[in-house]
Amino acid sequence: MAGVALKLSARCWRSVRLTSLARFSTIPSLKFHTTASPMMGATVEQFQEAKNKMSALKNDPGNEVKLKIYALFKQATQGPCNTPKPGMLDFVNKVKWDAWKSLGSISQDEARQEYCDLIGSLAAAEGGSSAQVAAQPAGSGATYDTLLLTKEDDITTIKLNRPAKKNAITTEMYNDIIAALEQAAKDDSVITVFTGAGDFYCSGNDLSNFTKIPEGGVEAMARSGGDLLRKYVKAYIDFPKPLVAVVNGPAVGISVTALGLFDLVYATDRATFHTPFSQLGQSPEACSSYTFPKIMGNAKASEMLLFNKKLTAVQACEVGLVTEVFPDSSFQSEVWTRLKAYAKLPPNSLAFSKQLIRSTEKERLHEVNDVEVERLTERWMSDECFNAVMSFFQAKAKL
């Protein structure tokens, strides 16, 4: 029944959009701020611009994202959900009501800002170059097709920006993240934050990476992928400033294993953490074969890395992978309030302290990275891995 409720038709999506816009235009009592910051709410002009961008979107972002857009719009224009719950057989309106209700008591200011951020991410993902350039740090000269890179309040934020694909990481995205981390390491920000656009933090590797076989065949693909992975993980190991993961939704694969290289991990209570390596005929990466047993002990690490156990945010916090879990309704406001306070601390003290902590195991992490990459390269060339990935695609096609 839930599956039926989530299958909003294109007609319904247009109806939701038009109805919401019409309803917004008839509410005279709304009061907007004249200035904006990431957590203080968007201006009326920014909100209107976001609505215009939404109307111009060409690609269907998927039901989860559409429901999030609907809920944020309702929260931004009317406040917390105060309408009666639709009947069980009113599938479409019930799922829309649930999405709005799930936002809890977040303010209209926050909802407007989240709405603008989400629409901006979707527009940029479709090639909205103006939105993308505007999101870059002043004077950086760098733009990224798969990321939104911003710098404000002495915080550099790297946001994965493929919300329609649950922020699955492509080869291009790996290179963009490496470049963004190198850029953040050199700018004058105090801390760097990593997060995702939309409802997912990251769904791990885009498995279409495995279908693009170069002229050199599978071995050439595996070697090239291994070199890129080694460089990617190295960028985290060597990152000189405090690095914070703001896990805004489900996380899979390398987006989970890399968390062992972060200094803080804050998660919404609806986040999950899944590392299905053996299910795909692969093996751990991002130094997780070392960091996970160190963080949570061998038995719990084995449950995740060997036997594909998916953890809730609370479970991940209990074993030490996550620093703290927040209610989804207040996640962004609580986390960003803390991050802004951290960014006011003396930057050199933070950087030097992190480097002292990391220095005791930095060489070890590089060694583990090399060993893991070699093993994964072998795995990618194996029949076992190939068959496992093909089985995954076949099962997905039947859904």
Residue pairs with C-beta under 8 A, 6 or more apart in sequence:
1 91
2 95
4 91
5 91
5 92
5 94
5 95
6 63
6 64
6 67
6 95
7 63
8 16
8 63
8 66
8 67
8 92
8 95
10 60
12 92
13 60
13 66
16 66
16 70
16 96
17 54
17 55
20 70
20 73
20 74
20 77
21 51
21 55
23 77
24 51
24 73
24 77
27 77
27 78
30 77
30 108
32 41
32 43
32 44
32 47
32 112
33 40
33 41
33 43
33 109
34 43
35 43
36 42
36 43
36 46
36 113
37 152
37 153
38 113
38 152
38 153
38 336
39 110
39 113
39 332
39 333
39 336
39 337
39 340
40 109
40 113
41 107
41 108
41 109
41 110
41 112
41 113
42 50
42 112
42 113
42 115
42 116
46 112
46 116
47 76
47 112
47 115
47 116
49 116
50 115
50 116
50 119
50 120
51 119
53 119
53 120
53 122
53 123
53 128
53 131
54 69
54 119
54 122
56 123
57 119
57 122
57 123
57 126
58 126
59 122
59 125
59 126
59 164
60 66
60 164
61 69
61 122
61 163
61 164
61 198
62 164
64 198
64 199
65 118
65 122
65 163
65 164
65 198
65 199
67 95
67 96
67 99
68 99
68 118
68 198
68 199
69 115
69 118
69 119
70 96
70 99
70 100
71 96
71 99
71 100
71 102
71 103
72 103
72 111
72 112
72 114
72 115
72 118
73 111
73 115
74 81
74 100
75 81
75 100
75 103
75 106
75 108
75 111
76 108
76 111
76 112
76 115
77 108
79 108
80 103
80 104
80 105
80 106
81 97
81 100
81 101
81 103
83 97
85 94
85 97
85 101
86 93
86 94
86 97
87 94
88 94
102 328
102 329
103 111
103 329
104 327
104 328
104 329
104 330
105 329
105 330
106 114
106 329
106 330
106 332
106 333
107 333
110 332
110 333
114 332
117 197
118 163
118 197
118 198
120 128
120 131
120 135
120 148
121 148
121 159
121 161
121 163
121 197
121 198
122 163
122 164
122 197
122 198
123 131
124 131
124 132
124 135
124 148
124 161
125 161
125 162
125 163
125 164
125 197
129 143
132 143
132 144
132 145
132 148
133 143
135 148
135 149
135 150
136 142
136 143
136 149
136 150
137 149
137 150
137 151
137 156
137 183
137 187
138 151
140 149
140 183
140 187
142 149
142 179
142 180
142 183
144 161
144 176
144 179
144 180
145 172
145 176
146 160
146 161
146 162
146 170
146 172
146 173
146 176
147 158
147 159
147 160
147 161
147 173
147 176
147 177
147 180
148 157
148 158
148 159
148 161
148 197
149 156
149 157
149 158
149 159
149 180
149 183
149 184
150 156
150 157
150 159
151 157
151 187
151 189
153 340
153 343
154 188
154 189
154 190
154 191
154 343
154 344
154 347
155 189
155 190
155 191
155 192
155 193
155 339
155 340
155 343
156 184
156 187
156 189
156 191
156 192
156 193
157 192
157 193
157 194
157 195
158 177
158 180
158 181
158 184
158 192
158 193
158 194
158 195
159 194
159 195
159 196
159 197
160 167
160 169
160 173
160 177
160 195
160 196
160 197
160 201
160 202
161 167
161 197
162 168
162 170
162 173
162 197
163 196
163 197
163 198
163 199
163 200
164 198
165 203
165 206
166 198
166 199
166 200
166 202
166 203
166 250
167 196
167 197
167 198
167 200
167 201
167 202
167 203
167 255
168 202
168 203
168 204
168 205
168 206
168 207
169 177
169 202
169 204
169 205
169 206
169 254
169 255
170 206
170 208
170 209
171 209
171 212
171 225
171 228
173 206
174 228
174 229
174 232
175 228
177 232
177 235
178 231
178 232
178 235
181 192
181 235
181 236
181 239
182 235
184 192
184 239
184 241
185 192
185 238
185 239
185 240
185 241
189 241
189 343
190 241
190 242
190 342
190 343
190 344
190 345
190 347
190 350
191 241
191 242
191 243
191 244
191 339
191 342
191 343
191 350
192 239
192 241
192 242
192 243
192 244
193 244
193 245
193 246
193 339
194 243
194 244
194 245
194 246
194 262
195 201
195 245
195 246
195 247
195 248
196 202
196 247
196 248
196 249
198 249
199 248
199 249
200 248
200 249
200 250
200 251
201 245
201 247
201 248
201 249
201 250
201 251
201 255
201 271
202 251
202 252
202 253
202 254
202 255
203 250
203 252
203 253
203 255
204 251
204 252
204 253
204 254
204 255
204 256
205 253
205 254
207 389
207 392
207 393
209 225
210 221
210 380
210 389
212 221
213 221
214 220
214 221
214 224
218 380
218 381
218 386
219 381
221 380
222 377
222 378
222 380
222 381
223 377
225 377
225 380
226 373
226 374
226 376
226 377
226 380
229 285
229 373
229 376
230 369
230 370
230 373
233 258
233 261
233 285
233 286
233 287
233 369
233 372
233 373
234 366
234 369
236 243
236 258
236 261
236 262
236 286
237 261
237 287
237 358
237 362
237 365
237 366
237 369
238 362
239 261
240 351
240 354
240 355
241 347
241 350
241 351
241 354
242 263
242 264
242 342
242 350
242 351
242 354
243 261
243 262
243 263
243 264
244 262
244 263
244 264
244 265
244 266
244 339
244 342
245 259
245 262
245 264
245 265
245 266
246 266
246 335
246 339
247 259
247 265
247 266
247 267
247 268
247 271
247 313
247 322
248 268
248 271
248 331
248 332
249 268
249 270
249 271
250 270
250 271
250 272
250 274
251 259
251 271
251 272
251 273
251 274
252 274
252 275
252 276
253 274
253 275
253 276
253 277
254 285
254 286
256 273
256 274
256 275
256 288
256 304
256 321
257 275
257 284
257 285
257 286
257 287
257 288
257 291
257 292
258 286
259 265
259 273
259 321
259 322
260 286
260 287
260 288
260 290
260 291
260 292
260 294
260 295
260 321
261 286
261 287
261 291
261 365
263 354
264 323
265 321
265 322
265 323
266 322
266 323
266 324
266 325
266 326
266 331
266 335
266 338
267 313
267 316
267 317
267 322
267 324
267 325
267 326
268 313
268 325
268 326
268 327
268 328
268 331
269 313
269 314
269 325
269 326
269 327
269 328
269 331
270 313
270 328
271 312
271 313
271 316
271 322
271 325
272 310
272 311
272 312
272 313
273 304
273 310
273 311
273 312
273 313
273 316
273 321
273 322
274 308
274 310
274 311
275 284
275 288
275 304
275 305
275 308
276 308
277 283
277 284
277 305
277 306
277 308
278 306
278 307
278 308
279 308
279 388
279 392
280 385
280 388
280 389
280 392
281 379
281 382
281 384
281 385
281 386
281 387
281 388
281 389
282 376
282 379
282 380
282 385
282 388
283 289
283 372
283 375
283 376
283 379
284 292
284 305
284 372
285 372
285 373
285 376
286 369
286 372
287 365
287 368
287 369
287 372
288 301
288 305
288 372
289 305
289 368
289 371
289 372
290 364
290 365
290 368
291 365
292 300
292 301
292 304
292 305
292 321
293 301
295 301
295 319
295 320
295 321
296 304
296 319
296 320
296 321
297 319
300 319
303 309
304 311
311 319
311 321
313 322
313 325
314 325
316 322
316 325
317 323
317 324
317 325
326 334
326 335
342 350
379 385
